[in-house]
Amino acid sequence: MAVGPQHILCVLFLCLSAYFCFLMSALGVTAGAHRLWSHRSYKAKLPLRIFLATANSMAFQNDIYEWSRDHRVHHKYSETDADPHNARRGFFFAHIGWLFMRKHRDVIEKGRKLDFTDLLDDPVVRFQRKYYKSSVVLMCFVIPTFVPWYVWGESLWNAYFLASILRYTISLNVAWLVNSAAHMYGNRPYDKYISPRQNTLVTVGAIGEGFHNYHHTFPFDYSASELGLKFNPTTWFIDFMFWLGLVTDRRQVPKEVIQSRKERTGDGSA
């Protein structure tokens, strides 16, 4: 059967739609659950918080409260039994295995010692947590499938498979690579005594989250990398929101502090 220009155009639109959903869901995690709610590295006004919570539901990686809670425990007890995805237990465990096993008792016991009340003080976080299951069904599966079918007549199966299932599978594995690959492969220009590494491939896939040695050295920096590095779409997004007036109080590490840390604990690779 001949493939006409109209069919090619529909496929192109479907791929673009899937990629748009990928970027939106990624921002819900990187700019939202990670940099905003987990680390409080900047402040966001209500409209942006609503957008990020909606995008986070599209990502379907646990609600903001649970994601941020686990991430704070991960930073506090990184590479120990209290780390939810301890990379010292191997690549598979850090990547996906931790989701299929009961949490180590240290994760639960030490996690209870941390304060997460600030998360539930945000009404956006409370609302998303309350309606999380229905919001996931709508944002992660229904809308990505419905829009291509309704707008340009794509088949439901093609839209569901590419824009929902395949996109979701890829986005999950890209996010998990931050926990696995970025803790095992790469250089450590800021702190050679910790496991997290700078990983270029993870940076590209996770839209700026692969500068992991920097992030674990300076977890409160809103950019999760040195400013001026060439590829960090999440930082570009936050900066654009700052320009629009929806972001304030971006926390940064002074250049002299970064340079001093490199000279003191770095591996000399940068």
N, C-alpha and C positions, 0 to 999 in steps of 0.2 A: 504494500500500500504506500503510495507517494506521501511524503511529508511536505505539506505546504507552508508558506510563510506564516499563516495564521496559527498553525499548530506550534511552530517554532517560537512565535511570540508569546503564546500561552505558557509554554514551558519556561521561557525566560522570566515572565511575570511571576510564575510560581516559585522559581528559584530565588528571585529577588524578595518575594514575600517571606519565604522561609528564612532567608538571611536577615531580613528586618526583624523577624521574631527572635532569631538567635541573638542579635545585638541588643534588642530590648530586654530579653530575659537575662543576658549577661550583665547589663547595667543594673538590673534589679538586685543582682548579687554583689558585683564589684563596687559600684558607687553606693548601693543601698545597704544591704545586710552587712557587707564587709566594712567599707570605709566610713560610712555614716553611723550605723547603729552599733557595730561591734567595737570600733575604735574611737568613735566620737571625734574624728579628725577634722570635721567641719560641721557647720550647722546649716540645716536646710529648712526653708519655709514650708508651710503646709501644702501648697500645690505640688511642690517637688516631692515631698514625702509621700503624698498620695500616689503620684506617678511611680515612684520607686517601689512602693509596696505592691502596686498592681503588676509592675514588671517582675517583681520577685515571685508573685504567684504564677506567672507564666514560666518562670524557671523551674518551679516544682522541686526545690531542694530543701524542704522543710520551711516552716514559717519563720519570719524574721526573728522572733524571740528565741526559738530553738536553735536556729542557725548561729545567731550571735552568742548565745550561751555556750555552745560547743566550741566556737572559735575562740572565745576568751579563755576557756579552759585549755585549749590547744596552745595558746601563747604562754599562758602562765606556767604550764607544765610540759613544755615542748620536749619531745623525744624521751618521755618517761611513760610508765604504765598509766599515769593519769592523763595522758594525751589521748583524746578519742581516736585519732588515726596516727598513732605512733609509727613513724617511718622506720624505726629500728626493728620493727616486726616484719619488715619486708615490703617490697613494692606492691604486691597484690593486696596485702592488708591495708596499707596506706591509701591505695587507690580505690578499692571497692569492698574489700573483705570486712572492714570495720562496720559496714552497714548490715552485714549478715550475721554478725556475732553479738552476743551480749556484751555490754560494756564492762571493761575491767572494773573491779570494785573501787580502785583508786580514782577512776574517772568520776564515779558517783560521789564518793566520800569527799574528795578534795574539791569537786565542783560545787558542793553544797556550801563551801566556805566563802565562795565569791558572791558579790552583791550584784544582782541583775535588776534591782527595782527600777533603775532609770529606764530600762526598756519598756516596762509596763506602764511607766508614767506617760508614755507617748500614746495618745488615743488612736493614732494610725496603726501602731503595732498591736494594740488590743483588738481593734476592729478586724485586722487581717487575721489574727490568730483565731478569733471567734468564728469567722466565716471562711477559714482557710480551704477546707475541702471543696466547697462549692466554687470558690474563686479559682482554684486550680483547674477544676473541670472546665470552667468557662474560659479562662485565659490561656491555659496550656494546650487544650485540645479543641474546644468548640470554635472559638474565634479564628485561630489559624486555619481551621478546616472550612469554616463557613464563608470567610471573606473571598477566597479564590473561587469557590463554587458560585457565590452570589454575584460577584462583581464582573467576572469574565467567563463564567460558565465552565470552569474546570470541573472535572469529575470529582465526586466526593472522595473516591478511593485515592486518587492521585494527591489531592490536597491533604487528606488525612495522613497518608504515608509520608510525604515529603515535608510538609510544613509543620506537622505535629510530631509524628513518631520518630522519623529520622533526625529532624532538627533537635528534638528533645534528647535523643540518644547521644548525638554528637556534643551537645552543650553540656551534658552530664560528664562525659569523659574528659572534655577539655577542662572543666572545673576540677575534677578529681586529680588531674595531672599536677595541679598546684600542690596537692598534698603528697603526691608520690614522686614524680619526676623532679619537681623543683626542690625536693628535699634530698635528692641523691645525685643529680647530674648537673654540673656547671661549676663556675668559679665562686670564690668567696672573698671579694675585695674589701668587705667591711668588717667581717668577723670570721676568721678561719676556725674558730673554736666551736661554732654551732653548725648544725647540719644543713639548714636551708641554703640554697644556691641561687645564683643568677642564671636563668635558663631562657635563652632567646626564643626557642620554639614555643614554650609555655607562654611567654610574654605575648607573642603574636596571637596565639589561639585564645588566650584568656584576656584579651584586650588590655594588657598592661599589668597583669598580676604576676608575672614571672620574675620580677626583680626581687626575688624572695630573700636573698641574704640581706639586702638593704631593708626590706620590710620587717624582718625579725630583729634587726638591729635597731631600727627606728620605727616601731609599729604605730606611732601616733602621727606620722607624716601623712597628710591627705593624699599625696601623690604616690605613695608606696614605692617611690623611686626618686633618684636625684632629678630635680627639675632641669630641663634642657636635654634629657635623653630623648632620642628621636621618636620612639613609638610607645605611647601610653594613651590610648583613646579614652580610657576612663577619666584620666586627669584632664584631657581636653574637654570632656563633657562637663566635669565639675567646674572648670574654668569658664566655660560658656554659660553655665547656670549662674555663676558669680557675676558675669557681665550682665545677665538679665536681671540681677538683683534677687535671685532665689537662693543664693548661697552666701553665707558669711563665715567669718572666723576660720579660714583655712589655716590649719596648723602646719608649719614647716620647720625643718631642721636647718639651722644656720650653716652656711658653706664651711666656715672655719671648724665647726664641730664635726662635720662629715669628714673633712680632710684630716683632722686630728685622729679620728677613729680609724680611718684607713691606715695611717702610719703606725698606729699602736697595735691594732689587732688584725688588719687585713692580710691577705695572702700575697699581696704585691701584684695582683693581676690587673689593677686599674689605678 
